[in-house]
């Protein structure tokens, strides 16, 4: 008996995006690499490629090297690729501190011009770690910030001999992101978005977590 032709079976197209890679440039210290390695273990559906720059690096030189990588990947520059493939959603970030470094604002501008994310902290990265535990709005220098973190996390030692338990801190990542965003809004309302204390590391961690959700 005749009947309607049976259409060929077609495999459904995959709807899951592949893992996105985040290339993070950071000075060669202990705390930041330990934090992002712990984040990589937590957020398995995003790839974190941590590029460690010698400790002598300063924000501007770090931004320069991140900009070079962005151009190599086609994220910025004349060879910038069309933004319609999964690979082109990969991101390059520079993580650096204000501290007493020169050309800090220039480093932020250089990142923006080259489509590099700037995860900046003033005065230092430890501001971001404190926000995992509590609000913090004191205009302290980096030594005072590190001492405050030591009171909250007794295992932390500024000289790097013993690091904060980053895996434990990450249990409160969402709270840290909310506190950091509110803190930055206060600095912006004061007319000094780069002022103490402030950090934009939350933008990087949110981007990583959002990418992981998309790939899951």
C-alpha angles and dihedrals in degrees: 000000000000122000143159114305113256110240115234115263113254126199112238114249115252113258098191116100117225119250114285119226123227114197107200122193114204139159116264100263131124108243102056097045090048091051096050093044088054089049090052090055091050098044101046096167094067125063118229117197106189115201111196116207120200114272091251089070120115129203096265095049089045090052090048092055092045089051090052090053091048090054091047090053092047093245092123140007132051092313093055108149128227109273098232104095127079093241090057090062090070114115138214120210136183118210114199145147132237096216106133097318121137123231092028096143089043089056090053090050092048090053092051093050091053099042091250117145114238114214096184130172132194118236096353147329091266088076086069092050092050090055090064087068107030147342114283126191106155118127092227130153121244095270092054091046091051091048090052091051089050090057091051094041110029092188091065119101119183093217090064096244088122125018134210115265094256094181089060092046091054090064084076098041096122091053090049091052092052093048093047092050092050090046091053091048089056091053091048091050087053090054095248112095090173094050130120124308107021140122138179096195087110089071090059096046091048091050090051093048093047090051091050092052091051092051095045 
